[in-house]
Amino acid sequence: MTEIMITGAKGQLGTELCHLLDERGITYDAFDSKSLDITDKELVDRKVKELKPRVIYHCAAYTAVDKAEDDGKEINWSVNVDGTRNITKAAQDVEATLVYISTDYVFDGTKDSEYDVDDDPNPKNQYGKAKLAGEQAVQEIMDRYYIIRTSWVFGQYGNNFVYTMLRLAKDHDQLTVVSDQFGRPTWTKTLAEFMTYLIDRNTQFGIYQLSNEGTCSWHEFAKEILKDENVKVLPVTSEEYPQKAYRPRHSVMSLQKTKATGFKIPTWKEALYEFTKKNRN
């Protein structure tokens, strides 16, 4: 019997977490959406009671931000709220510690300075609203939990902005990228390491924010990704590149509470370099 349970194990973050635990020789029970439908309360209850995990890393999520505004609105709520509530209740019943991954989209992006963990959320898109409702469910139900808000996630095991830019650069000599939205990129490896760090050190329960150090615009991020490619990266405004879901303009979250735990955070440029170096090998 293992002590660790992972949901969303085949997603971008879940896969990274599984590989990290594999490298450390730590056993776990991992589930994707096919092996565990988190929206099925009875199934979740039965599986968690059977396993009695000490820790549940809840990585499962619906992340199609634009689709969540219309076609995916129902599944967004079903997975990110109802599914999270199911996992949370089951975790509480077996006295497990829950690690829940949330998002910078719980904030509206109108603040000029960094968002602190205690700032009032004000999500402006459906994805952000659902993830905030997930946070609230965790706080209402759980005694032992970590909520980790993150942003601009990229990694080896899924679709993300880095792969999109590299793919587009193969077929274009010029790309346009939004330059008036600012945030912090997050490497899944850094995030997975922080998730396990909190558990391993019995850190104080509560809400944390984790991205890589430093801020940039999407345009600056794209230029760094493509600096060795033969392609021009031109800036455009959000108005010139409309998207279905609202995107925060200044989505920079404070990392002070995370740093206070002693966790060392690489800069986003360092993380991107390590990620691309790993992919080349």
PyMOL commands that set and color helices and strands:
alter all, ss='L'
color gray80, all
select helices_A, chain A and resi 12-23+41-51+67-69+73-93+104-106+126-141+161-171+188-200+218-225+256-259+268-280
alter helices_A, ss='H'
color red, helices_A
select strands_A, chain A and resi 4-7+29-31+55-58+97-103+145-150+153-154+174-178+182-183+186-187+206-209+216-217+232-236+250-251
alter strands_A, ss='S'
color yellow, strands_A
deselect
rebuild
show_as cartoon
